Amino acid sequence: MLKIDNLPKKVRFNLRNKEIFPNTILSPMDGVTDAPFRRLCRVLSGDRMGLLVSEFVPTDGDAVFNPDGHKQLKFFPEERPFGIQIFGRFPDRMAYAAGKIAETFHPEFIEVNAGCPAPKVAGKGSGSGLLRDLPRLQEILHEVKNTLDAKTPEIPLTLKCRIGWDDESINVMETLKIAEGEGVEMLTVHGRTRLQGYNGLSNWDWIGKVAAAAKIPVIGNGDVNSVECARERINTYGVSGVSIGRGAMHNPWIFGQIADAWEGREKHVITAQEALDVFPLYYKFKIEDGATEMNAMGRMKQLAARLCKGFVLQEEIAQSRSRNGVRDDSEVSVAMSVRQALLTSQSAAEMLDRVQELKEGIAREMVFEPERLVNLNGAKETELKFGDQFKGR
């Protein structure tokens, strides 16, 4: 049983009159957090996810927004409390889409995206591009809020943003002021600038400044990859909760682990064999959702590329393979061999067969410890690197 002083200062928060426990959100990630992935995380958490959010829904493309044309809107009743995130640069279209979505799907909240850094989004003035045009962001929030109040006043408006466009134009405090002034009821802050993309480390000092000044719940986002990290972020920076994106790709059990810790339960240690069991389950959810075999295999590989980085040899086995007490590269090479075995599969059936072979073989000598990972992005996140896709935009 955990000691009370090891619990975070906050384990829940309120979104309007709805209590959210645990105080976690699965960050929306385009091409990742569709209904099957959310379902996977929900099942692995024991149905204790805090809040779930849709992949972001575009509003600019349709002259008249039609919900039937957006697969991102699909969700299951068991995902509630559920929010739908929209993005765009035209206030009237954003407001119309928000009203249509609210009336059709009755989510627990509608969220405006002012955080996506992708060139096809931010480069056209929506997503984090709105951080270079705060009057437009304010107009969008104003129009969306008015529409929700008129059509579905029971549904609150929330906002997701970054701390600014670049280091020379950090304006998250101004964004907070606008959001509160326009009736936004929760603000999620990703602690990177748009120019950073997903490189460098998230700036939690700025997130903490927002949380200290805010009258509404502030959720911190960026680099949360373990129970210990979530606890430290909540206690140190005063946020109402944490939003987890890439950390959930490396460890889709993380929400249940956080809920267990907040409830004072003993930590459940996930074996490497148990971690491998996620692949047939994910495949099942994708097929049930109507995915083709190739699409389902692609998503399994996407997950494998992240999740397998958490595989390491059991301590005693790694020590026995060391030379004169000094570790060699066998631990890394064994983990890489597991990852490569899955990523080089040519069909879903072959991949699932390899999962079973690994479970009966090398996985018996391994443990699953994703919390060891500092690098969640495939590059050194202690170094700031500007990707070509972000230059000059």
Backbone torsions as a table, in degrees:
resi	resn	phi	psi	omega
1	MET	NA	133.7	179.5
2	LEU	-72.2	144.8	174.0
3	LYS	-73.2	150.6	-176.8
4	ILE	-62.3	-29.8	-178.8
5	ASP	-77.1	-6.3	174.9
6	ASN	-92.8	-4.2	175.4
7	LEU	-81.1	151.0	176.3
8	PRO	-69.7	162.3	179.2
9	LYS	-64.2	-29.1	179.5
10	LYS	-128.9	132.5	177.1
11	VAL	-119.7	-4.4	-179.7
12	ARG	-153.8	164.2	173.1
13	PHE	-148.6	169.0	178.9
14	ASN	-110.0	130.8	167.8
15	LEU	-105.2	104.3	-167.4
16	ARG	55.2	-115.1	-177.7
17	ASN	-105.4	14.4	179.9
18	LYS	-105.0	123.8	178.8
19	GLU	-82.1	130.2	-176.7
20	ILE	-110.7	117.8	176.5
21	PHE	-138.2	136.9	-10.7
22	PRO	-69.3	168.8	-175.9
23	ASN	-83.3	61.8	-179.2
24	THR	-129.5	153.4	175.1
25	ILE	-134.3	136.9	169.2
26	LEU	-81.1	113.1	-177.5
27	SER	-62.6	134.6	175.6
28	PRO	-68.4	130.1	178.3
29	MET	-131.6	119.1	-177.5
30	ASP	-61.6	130.8	-179.5
31	GLY	78.6	9.4	179.1
32	VAL	-130.8	-59.8	-168.4
33	THR	-89.2	55.2	172.9
34	ASP	-78.7	-178.0	-175.8
35	ALA	-57.7	-42.2	178.6
36	PRO	-63.0	-39.5	178.8
37	PHE	-68.6	-41.5	177.7
38	ARG	-62.6	-40.3	178.3
39	ARG	-62.4	-40.8	177.9
40	LEU	-59.6	-50.5	-180.0
41	CYS	-62.3	-38.8	-179.0
42	ARG	-64.1	-45.6	179.7
43	VAL	-63.9	-45.0	-179.2
44	LEU	-66.1	-23.2	-180.0
45	SER	-86.0	-4.6	-173.0
46	GLY	69.8	31.2	177.4
47	ASP	68.3	32.9	-179.7
48	ARG	-127.6	83.0	-171.5
49	MET	-113.9	-7.0	-173.6
50	GLY	73.8	-107.1	178.8
51	LEU	-120.0	143.1	171.1
52	LEU	-113.8	148.7	-177.7
53	VAL	-134.3	143.1	178.3
54	SER	-66.3	160.5	161.4
55	GLU	-58.5	150.3	-174.0
56	PHE	-70.8	142.9	-172.2
57	VAL	-106.8	122.4	179.9
58	PRO	-73.7	144.5	179.0
59	THR	-120.9	-9.4	-174.9
60	ASP	-78.5	-28.8	-168.7
61	GLY	-73.3	-28.1	-176.0
62	ASP	-96.5	132.7	173.2
63	ALA	-62.3	-40.1	172.9
64	VAL	-128.0	118.2	-174.2
65	PHE	-62.6	128.3	178.9
66	ASN	-121.9	110.7	-178.1
67	PRO	-57.1	-29.1	-177.4
68	ASP	-64.9	-19.1	-177.5
69	GLY	-91.2	9.6	-174.5
70	HIS	-130.1	101.3	-178.1
71	LYS	-65.6	-20.1	-179.9
72	GLN	-63.2	-17.5	-175.9
73	LEU	-80.7	-8.7	-177.2
74	LYS	-73.1	128.0	172.6
75	PHE	-151.3	165.1	-175.6
76	PHE	-106.1	150.8	-178.4
77	PRO	-54.4	-34.4	-178.2
78	GLU	-71.5	-7.4	176.8
79	GLU	-81.0	-11.3	-179.4
80	ARG	-66.5	146.0	3.2
81	PRO	-73.1	130.1	-170.3
82	PHE	-128.4	138.8	177.8
83	GLY	-118.1	151.3	177.1
84	ILE	-114.2	124.3	-177.1
85	GLN	-101.1	132.5	-179.9
86	ILE	-120.0	153.9	174.7
87	PHE	-141.0	153.6	179.8
88	GLY	168.1	176.3	-178.1
89	ARG	-120.3	-3.2	-178.8
90	PHE	-105.3	115.1	-176.8
91	PRO	-55.1	-41.7	-177.2
92	ASP	-67.4	-39.5	179.2
93	ARG	-70.8	-38.5	177.1
94	MET	-62.0	-43.5	-178.9
95	ALA	-66.0	-43.9	-179.9
96	TYR	-62.5	-45.2	-180.0
97	ALA	-62.7	-42.1	179.6
98	ALA	-60.6	-44.4	179.6
99	GLY	-64.6	-42.6	-179.8
100	LYS	-64.2	-44.6	179.4
101	ILE	-64.1	-44.5	-178.4
102	ALA	-61.8	-44.0	-179.4
103	GLU	-69.5	-33.5	-175.4
104	THR	-82.5	-42.4	-170.7
105	PHE	-110.8	-17.1	179.9
106	HIS	48.6	54.4	175.3
107	PRO	-69.2	169.6	178.8
108	GLU	-74.8	-22.1	175.8
109	PHE	-161.0	158.3	172.2
110	ILE	-112.7	131.2	-177.7
111	GLU	-118.5	135.9	174.0
112	VAL	-93.5	131.0	-179.6
113	ASN	-91.6	116.5	171.7
114	ALA	-125.5	34.8	-175.2
115	GLY	-129.0	-22.0	-175.5
116	CYS	-61.9	127.0	-177.5
117	PRO	-95.0	-2.8	-174.3
118	ALA	-59.0	137.1	-179.1
119	PRO	-55.0	-38.6	-178.1
120	LYS	-68.2	-14.9	178.1
121	VAL	-105.4	-64.5	-177.0
122	ALA	-64.4	-34.7	-178.6
123	GLY	-66.7	-17.9	179.0
124	LYS	-101.9	6.8	174.1
125	GLY	95.8	4.9	175.3
126	SER	-112.1	-174.4	-175.4
127	GLY	57.1	-136.1	-179.5
128	SER	-70.5	-9.3	172.7
129	GLY	-61.9	-24.1	178.0
130	LEU	-66.8	-18.6	179.6
131	LEU	-72.5	-11.8	173.3
132	ARG	-95.9	1.6	-179.0
133	ASP	-146.2	68.6	-175.7
134	LEU	-61.8	-33.4	174.8
135	PRO	-59.6	-37.4	177.2
136	ARG	-67.7	-41.8	176.5
137	LEU	-59.0	-43.8	179.3
138	GLN	-61.5	-41.5	179.7
139	GLU	-65.0	-39.7	177.5
140	ILE	-62.0	-48.5	179.6
141	LEU	-60.6	-41.1	-179.3
142	HIS	-62.2	-48.0	-177.4
143	GLU	-68.8	-41.3	178.9
144	VAL	-64.7	-43.3	179.9
145	LYS	-62.9	-44.2	178.9
146	ASN	-60.6	-40.8	-179.9
147	THR	-66.5	-44.4	178.7
148	LEU	-62.8	-42.7	179.8
149	ASP	-62.1	-34.1	-178.1
150	ALA	-78.7	-37.9	-173.5
151	LYS	-98.5	-44.0	-176.2
152	THR	-140.9	73.0	-174.6
153	PRO	-63.4	-14.6	179.7
154	GLU	-78.3	-9.3	-176.6
155	ILE	-102.2	116.8	-179.5
156	PRO	-77.9	160.3	176.9
157	LEU	-103.4	134.7	175.8
158	THR	-127.0	169.2	-177.1
159	LEU	-138.1	140.4	172.0
160	LYS	-118.5	129.2	-178.5
161	CYS	-143.6	171.0	169.1
162	ARG	-103.3	174.4	-175.8
163	ILE	-76.4	-14.1	178.4
164	GLY	164.4	-179.2	-179.3
165	TRP	-77.0	-45.0	176.3
166	ASP	-151.8	-178.7	-175.6
167	ASP	-64.3	-22.4	-179.6
168	GLU	-88.0	-5.6	-177.1
169	SER	-138.8	46.4	176.7
170	ILE	-73.0	117.6	-173.7
171	ASN	-133.2	29.2	-176.2
172	VAL	-65.7	-29.0	178.1
173	MET	-68.1	-37.7	175.7
174	GLU	-67.1	-37.9	177.4
175	THR	-62.0	-42.4	177.5
176	LEU	-59.4	-46.5	-178.7
177	LYS	-60.0	-43.6	178.2
178	ILE	-63.6	-45.9	-177.4
179	ALA	-59.4	-47.8	-179.2
180	GLU	-65.7	-37.7	179.6
181	GLY	-65.7	-26.7	-178.9
182	GLU	-99.2	9.5	173.1
183	GLY	87.6	14.7	174.1
184	VAL	-64.5	138.5	-172.8
185	GLU	-110.3	-2.0	173.3
186	MET	-160.0	138.2	179.5
187	LEU	-123.8	123.5	173.4
188	THR	-103.6	126.5	-175.6
189	VAL	-115.5	118.0	170.5
190	HIS	-86.0	126.0	-170.2
191	GLY	-81.4	25.2	174.1
192	ARG	-117.0	160.1	171.4
193	THR	-83.0	167.1	177.2
194	ARG	-64.5	-38.3	-177.0
195	LEU	-64.9	-30.6	176.9
196	GLN	-65.7	-28.0	-171.0
197	GLY	64.4	-116.8	176.2
198	TYR	-119.8	19.0	177.6
199	ASN	-93.0	166.2	-177.6
200	GLY	70.1	179.1	179.1
201	LEU	-98.3	147.0	177.4
202	SER	-65.4	136.0	-176.5
203	ASN	-89.9	93.5	-177.0
204	TRP	-77.3	-16.5	175.1
205	ASP	-62.1	-42.0	177.8
206	TRP	-67.7	-39.3	177.1
207	ILE	-60.0	-41.8	179.1
208	GLY	-63.7	-37.7	177.5
209	LYS	-63.3	-40.0	178.4
210	VAL	-65.1	-46.0	-178.8
211	ALA	-61.0	-38.5	-179.3
212	ALA	-68.0	-30.7	-176.3
213	ALA	-91.5	-16.0	-169.2
214	ALA	-80.7	148.6	172.5
215	LYS	-99.8	-5.5	-179.6
216	ILE	-117.4	162.5	177.2
217	PRO	-59.4	134.1	175.2
218	VAL	-116.3	126.2	179.9
219	ILE	-106.0	129.7	-179.8
220	GLY	-92.7	141.4	-175.7
221	ASN	-135.6	131.9	175.4
222	GLY	135.3	112.0	170.7
223	ASP	71.7	16.5	176.3
224	VAL	-81.7	116.8	-174.8
225	ASN	-132.9	11.2	-179.5
226	SER	-162.2	166.7	174.9
227	VAL	-59.8	-44.5	-177.3
228	GLU	-62.8	-40.3	179.3
229	CYS	-66.1	-43.4	178.8
230	ALA	-60.6	-43.7	-180.0
231	ARG	-62.5	-45.9	-178.4
232	GLU	-63.7	-41.4	-179.5
233	ARG	-64.5	-42.6	-179.4
234	ILE	-66.6	-45.1	-177.2
235	ASN	-70.4	-39.6	-174.3
236	THR	-79.3	-39.2	-170.2
237	TYR	-108.2	-0.6	171.9
238	GLY	69.9	18.2	178.4
239	VAL	-72.6	157.3	178.9
240	SER	-77.4	-19.7	179.5
241	GLY	-176.8	-176.5	-179.1
242	VAL	-127.0	145.9	174.6
243	SER	-109.0	131.3	-172.1
244	ILE	-122.5	124.4	179.9
245	GLY	-113.6	-87.6	-176.9
246	ARG	-61.6	-28.9	176.5
247	GLY	-59.5	-31.2	178.1
248	ALA	-75.7	-25.2	175.5
249	MET	-72.5	-34.9	175.9
250	HIS	-76.8	-27.6	-174.6
251	ASN	-151.9	85.2	-178.3
252	PRO	-70.4	-2.3	174.8
253	TRP	-87.1	-5.1	-167.7
254	ILE	-59.8	-34.1	-177.8
255	PHE	-68.5	-39.7	176.0
256	GLY	-67.6	-35.7	177.7
257	GLN	-64.8	-40.5	177.1
258	ILE	-65.7	-45.1	178.7
259	ALA	-60.2	-42.1	177.8
260	ASP	-58.6	-46.4	-178.6
261	ALA	-63.4	-43.5	-178.6
262	TRP	-67.0	-27.2	178.7
263	GLU	-88.5	0.1	178.5
264	GLY	78.0	19.1	179.3
265	ARG	-82.5	156.8	176.2
266	GLU	-68.6	142.5	-177.9
267	LYS	-64.5	130.4	176.0
268	HIS	-86.7	120.9	-180.0
269	VAL	-88.6	120.6	-178.4
270	ILE	-89.4	123.3	178.0
271	THR	-79.2	163.4	176.9
272	ALA	-63.3	-35.8	178.5
273	GLN	-65.7	-41.7	177.3
274	GLU	-64.5	-38.2	178.6
275	ALA	-62.9	-38.1	179.2
276	LEU	-67.7	-24.3	178.8
277	ASP	-64.3	-14.2	-178.3
278	VAL	-67.5	-26.8	-173.8
279	PHE	-70.4	-49.7	175.7
280	PRO	-63.0	-30.8	178.6
281	LEU	-68.5	-44.7	178.7
282	TYR	-63.2	-42.6	178.7
283	TYR	-59.7	-43.6	178.5
284	LYS	-59.0	-45.2	-179.2
285	PHE	-65.6	-38.4	179.2
286	LYS	-65.6	-44.6	-179.7
287	ILE	-65.1	-41.1	178.4
288	GLU	-63.6	-24.8	179.6
289	ASP	-86.7	-0.2	176.4
290	GLY	97.2	9.2	179.6
291	ALA	-71.2	150.5	171.3
292	THR	-74.0	164.7	178.3
293	GLU	-59.9	-41.7	-178.9
294	MET	-66.2	-40.9	178.0
295	ASN	-64.5	-42.4	179.7
296	ALA	-64.6	-39.6	178.2
297	MET	-65.3	-40.2	178.1
298	GLY	-59.3	-41.5	179.2
299	ARG	-69.8	-36.0	176.2
300	MET	-63.3	-39.8	178.2
301	LYS	-67.2	-38.3	176.9
302	GLN	-57.6	-43.4	178.7
303	LEU	-70.1	-41.0	-178.7
304	ALA	-61.1	-38.6	-178.5
305	ALA	-58.7	-32.0	179.8
306	ARG	-90.8	-52.2	-170.4
307	LEU	-63.3	-39.3	-175.1
308	CYS	-67.6	-14.9	176.6
309	LYS	-66.3	-16.8	179.5
310	GLY	-86.8	-2.8	179.6
311	PHE	-80.5	129.7	175.1
312	VAL	-139.7	154.6	177.0
313	LEU	-65.5	146.7	173.8
314	GLN	-56.8	145.7	-172.3
315	GLU	-54.0	-46.7	-175.2
316	GLU	-68.2	-32.3	178.3
317	ILE	-72.2	-42.2	178.0
318	ALA	-61.6	-39.8	179.4
319	GLN	-65.8	-39.0	-178.9
320	SER	-67.8	-23.6	179.2
321	ARG	-91.8	-2.8	-179.7
322	SER	-76.5	161.2	179.9
323	ARG	-113.0	117.4	-179.3
324	ASN	54.4	37.5	177.5
325	GLY	80.1	0.8	-179.8
326	VAL	-107.7	127.0	-179.4
327	ARG	-62.3	139.5	169.2
328	ASP	-99.2	-164.1	-175.8
329	ASP	-90.4	9.7	-174.7
330	SER	-63.0	-36.4	-178.4
331	GLU	-62.2	-44.0	179.3
332	VAL	-68.1	-43.9	-176.3
333	SER	-66.2	-36.5	178.2
334	VAL	-65.3	-44.6	178.3
335	ALA	-62.0	-41.1	178.6
336	MET	-65.2	-34.1	179.9
337	SER	-66.1	-35.6	176.4
338	VAL	-64.6	-46.9	-179.8
339	ARG	-60.5	-45.6	-178.4
340	GLN	-66.7	-35.6	178.7
341	ALA	-59.8	-37.0	-179.7
342	LEU	-80.3	-41.1	-175.1
343	LEU	-72.7	-21.0	-179.9
344	THR	-95.1	4.5	177.3
345	SER	-63.9	142.5	-176.3
346	GLN	-98.4	-9.1	178.6
347	SER	-151.8	162.8	178.7
348	ALA	-62.7	-39.5	-179.8
349	ALA	-62.9	-43.0	178.4
350	GLU	-63.8	-40.8	-179.8
351	MET	-63.4	-43.1	-179.5
352	LEU	-69.4	-33.7	174.8
353	ASP	-64.2	-40.7	179.2
354	ARG	-67.2	-35.4	175.2
355	VAL	-57.9	-45.6	-179.4
356	GLN	-65.3	-41.3	178.1
357	GLU	-62.3	-41.3	178.6
358	LEU	-65.2	-40.0	178.4
359	LYS	-60.6	-38.6	-178.0
360	GLU	-84.6	-8.8	-177.1
361	GLY	-117.5	-110.9	-169.8
362	ILE	-62.1	-27.0	-178.7
363	ALA	-62.2	-21.8	177.4
364	ARG	-65.2	-21.9	-179.0
365	GLU	-99.0	5.2	-172.6
366	MET	-119.2	161.0	172.1
367	VAL	-124.5	164.0	-179.7
368	PHE	-111.8	110.2	-176.3
369	GLU	-133.6	70.2	-177.8
370	PRO	-65.7	-19.6	-179.5
371	GLU	-67.5	-13.7	176.4
372	ARG	-69.1	-22.5	-172.6
373	LEU	-74.2	126.6	169.1
374	VAL	-95.8	-35.4	-176.5
375	ASN	-84.9	106.5	178.8
376	LEU	-101.1	0.5	-169.3
377	ASN	-124.1	-0.9	-179.5
378	GLY	86.0	0.2	176.2
379	ALA	-137.1	165.4	179.4
380	LYS	-68.7	111.5	-175.1
381	GLU	-83.4	-1.9	172.6
382	THR	-83.9	-6.9	178.0
383	GLU	-115.0	139.0	-179.9
384	LEU	-89.8	117.4	179.1
385	LYS	-125.9	131.5	179.8
386	PHE	-96.7	114.4	179.0
387	GLY	-67.7	151.0	-178.7
388	ASP	-57.5	-31.5	-176.4
389	GLN	-68.0	-13.1	-178.6
390	PHE	-106.0	-7.5	-175.2
391	LYS	-70.2	134.0	174.2
392	GLY	68.6	18.0	-178.2
393	ARG	-116.8	NA	NA
